[in-house]
């Protein structure tokens, strides 16, 4: 590739010298007493060189894109390529517990859960899992997001984990 560029430039320089010798430094189209300044060798050459520079810049841009491209589909917005997107999604938790509440229909506790990397929300029935705590601590957990005892938190996490796993399997 590099040799061919130098060879092309050498041939182009030879053509320019031939053009200068043929025109005598005046009209490049062979007119005698040409008054059109755009036909004169100096002006013609400057425009020609500007065109070559533009072509070289475009070739350089294409070459740079080819060297640094991973050959992946580009997304219109965002910061991920396919590899970093996979790594990011693998590190995300499967679910986020957003809230605890009491169902108005069954009067049993439930957890509002958002599936990770999704907008989907599940409402998981917790059954009798909050029975071991006082009414005051249950209310604080539901209203203000306070922590429940660790054993209760583990029980809730297990129930939610099973529900999310069943949802993702189907």
C-alpha positions as CSV (number, residue, x, y, z in Angstrom):
1,X,0.0,0.0,0.0
2,X,2.7,2.4,1.0
3,X,4.9,1.6,-2.1
4,X,1.9,2.1,-4.4
5,X,1.3,5.6,-2.9
6,X,4.9,6.6,-3.5
7,X,4.8,5.2,-7.0
8,X,1.6,7.1,-7.8
9,X,3.1,10.3,-6.5
10,X,6.2,9.8,-8.6
11,X,4.1,9.3,-11.7
12,X,2.0,12.3,-10.9
13,X,5.1,14.5,-10.5
14,X,6.4,13.2,-13.8
15,X,3.0,14.2,-15.4
16,X,3.3,17.7,-13.9
17,X,6.8,18.1,-15.3
18,X,5.5,16.9,-18.7
19,X,2.6,19.4,-18.5
20,X,4.9,22.2,-17.7
21,X,7.3,21.4,-20.5
22,X,4.4,21.1,-23.0
23,X,2.7,24.3,-22.0
24,X,5.8,26.3,-21.6
25,X,4.5,27.5,-18.2
26,X,1.5,29.2,-19.8
27,X,-1.8,27.7,-21.0
28,X,-2.1,24.1,-20.1
29,X,-4.7,23.5,-22.8
30,X,-2.4,24.6,-25.6
31,X,-4.0,27.9,-26.5
32,X,-1.6,30.5,-27.7
33,X,-2.1,33.9,-26.2
34,X,-4.7,32.5,-23.7
35,X,-6.1,35.3,-21.5
36,X,-8.0,33.0,-19.2
37,X,-6.1,32.9,-15.9
38,X,-7.6,29.6,-14.8
39,X,-5.8,27.9,-17.8
40,X,-2.4,29.1,-16.7
41,X,0.0,26.5,-15.3
42,X,0.4,28.0,-11.7
43,X,-3.4,28.4,-11.1
44,X,-4.1,25.0,-12.6
45,X,-1.5,23.3,-10.5
46,X,-2.7,24.9,-7.3
47,X,-6.2,23.7,-7.9
48,X,-4.9,20.2,-8.8
49,X,-2.8,20.0,-5.6
50,X,-5.7,21.1,-3.5
51,X,-7.7,18.3,-5.0
52,X,-5.0,15.8,-4.2
53,X,-4.8,17.0,-0.6
54,X,-8.5,16.5,-0.2
55,X,-8.2,13.0,-1.7
56,X,-5.3,12.2,0.7
57,X,-7.2,13.5,3.7
58,X,-10.2,11.3,2.7
59,X,-7.9,8.2,2.2
60,X,-6.3,8.9,5.6
61,X,-9.7,9.1,7.3
62,X,-10.8,5.8,5.7
63,X,-7.6,4.2,6.7
64,X,-7.8,5.4,10.3
65,X,-11.4,4.2,10.5
66,X,-10.4,0.8,9.2
67,X,-7.5,0.5,11.6
68,X,-9.5,1.4,14.7
69,X,-12.8,-0.2,13.8
70,X,-13.8,-3.5,15.4
71,X,-16.2,-4.3,12.6
72,X,-19.2,-4.0,14.9
73,X,-22.5,-2.5,14.4
74,X,-22.6,1.1,15.7
75,X,-25.4,2.3,18.0
76,X,-26.8,5.8,17.4
77,X,-26.4,6.8,21.1
78,X,-24.6,5.3,24.0
79,X,-21.1,4.4,25.1
80,X,-21.0,0.7,24.6
81,X,-19.6,-1.6,22.0
82,X,-20.8,-5.2,22.1
83,X,-18.1,-6.5,24.4
84,X,-18.4,-3.8,27.0
85,X,-22.2,-4.1,26.9
86,X,-22.0,-7.8,27.6
87,X,-19.6,-7.2,30.5
88,X,-21.9,-4.4,31.9
89,X,-25.0,-6.6,31.7
90,X,-23.3,-9.5,33.3
91,X,-22.3,-7.4,36.3
92,X,-25.8,-6.1,36.9
93,X,-28.0,-7.8,39.5
94,X,-30.9,-9.8,38.3
95,X,-33.4,-7.7,40.2
96,X,-33.8,-4.6,42.3
97,X,-36.2,-4.6,45.2
98,X,-38.0,-1.3,44.9
99,X,-40.6,-1.4,47.7
100,X,-42.5,-3.5,50.2
101,X,-46.2,-3.2,50.6
102,X,-49.5,-4.8,51.7
103,X,-51.9,-6.0,49.1
104,X,-55.3,-4.3,49.4
105,X,-57.0,-7.4,48.1
106,X,-55.4,-10.2,50.0
107,X,-54.0,-8.2,52.9
108,X,-50.7,-10.1,52.6
109,X,-47.2,-8.5,52.1
110,X,-45.7,-8.2,48.6
111,X,-42.5,-6.9,47.1
112,X,-42.3,-4.6,44.1
113,X,-39.3,-5.8,42.1
114,X,-37.7,-4.4,38.9
115,X,-35.9,-6.9,36.6
116,X,-32.3,-5.8,36.0
117,X,-31.6,-4.3,32.6
118,X,-35.3,-4.0,31.9
119,X,-38.3,-1.9,32.6
120,X,-40.4,-4.9,33.7
121,X,-41.7,-4.9,37.3
122,X,-42.9,-7.9,39.2
123,X,-45.1,-7.9,42.3
124,X,-44.1,-10.9,44.4
125,X,-46.4,-12.2,47.1
126,X,-44.3,-12.7,50.2
127,X,-46.9,-14.8,52.1
128,X,-46.1,-15.3,55.7
129,X,-42.5,-14.2,55.5
130,X,-42.9,-11.1,57.7
131,X,-44.6,-12.9,60.6
132,X,-41.5,-12.9,62.8
133,X,-41.2,-9.1,63.0
134,X,-43.2,-6.5,65.0
135,X,-45.9,-4.5,63.4
136,X,-43.9,-1.3,64.0
137,X,-40.8,-2.6,62.2
138,X,-42.9,-3.9,59.3
139,X,-44.6,-0.5,58.9
140,X,-41.2,1.3,59.0
141,X,-39.8,-1.1,56.4
142,X,-42.9,-0.5,54.1
143,X,-43.3,3.2,54.6
144,X,-39.7,4.4,54.9
145,X,-37.6,1.6,53.4
146,X,-35.9,0.7,56.8
147,X,-34.0,-2.5,57.1
148,X,-35.7,-5.6,58.5
149,X,-33.8,-8.1,60.6
150,X,-31.2,-10.1,58.5
151,X,-33.1,-13.4,58.7
152,X,-36.3,-11.8,57.4
153,X,-34.3,-10.0,54.6
154,X,-32.8,-13.3,53.6
155,X,-36.2,-15.0,53.5
156,X,-37.6,-12.1,51.3
157,X,-34.6,-12.3,49.0
158,X,-35.0,-16.1,48.6
159,X,-38.7,-15.7,47.7
160,X,-38.0,-12.8,45.3
161,X,-35.1,-14.7,43.7
162,X,-37.3,-17.8,43.0
163,X,-40.0,-15.5,41.5
164,X,-37.5,-13.7,39.2
165,X,-35.9,-17.0,38.2
166,X,-39.4,-18.5,37.3
167,X,-40.2,-15.3,35.4
168,X,-36.9,-15.4,33.4
169,X,-37.3,-19.1,32.6
170,X,-40.7,-18.6,31.0
